[in-house]
Amino acid sequence: MDTQIEFHVRGGRDVTTEALREYALRRLWFAVRRFKHRIHHLTVRLVDENGPRRGVDSRCTITADLAEGGQRFVEATSAWPFTAITLAAGRLSEALRRDADRHAVHRAGPVGTSPYKLDGDKRVS
C-alpha cells in the first residue's frame, strides 16, 4: 500500500503493540484498497481508556487525509482492541464509499426520459 500509515498505541506492551500494528495494517488494507488512490495519509490511534480496570474501554480512531484535501474521521469503542480496529476500519470503508458515491459522475439522462419510445402498448427500441 502506497499510503503512509501512522500507528499510535497508548497503554500497551511491546509484543501486543506489534501484533495490533500488523492486524491494523491488514484490516486497513482490506477496508481501503478500493480507495487507495484517494488517500494520502492514515493515522490510527488505539487507546485503552480505563487502563487495567477493563470494561468497554479500547477506542480506535482513524483519520484519513484525502488526496483532494479533505479528511475523514471514524472511531469505534469495544472491550477488545482487535474488535475496535475491525469496527473502525469498516466504518472508514463505508465513509469512503459514501464519499465516492457522492462525487461519482452519473451518466443518466434527464429525469423521466427513457431510451425506449412507447408506441401504444408496445415498447420499441
Sequence and secondary structure as in RCSB ss.txt:
>XXXX:A:sequence
MDTQIEFHVRGGRDVTTEALREYALRRLWFAVRRFKHRIHHLTVRLVDENGPRRGVDSRCTITADLAEGGQRFVE
ATSAWPFTAITLAAGRLSEALRRDADRHAVHRAGPVGTSPYKLDGDKRVS
>XXXX:A:secstr
  SEEEEEEES  HHHHHHHHHHHHHHHHHHHGGGGGGEEEEEEEEEETTGGG SS EEEEEEEEETTS EEEEE
EEESSHHHHHHHHHHHHHHHHHHHHHHH      STT  SSEEETTEEE 
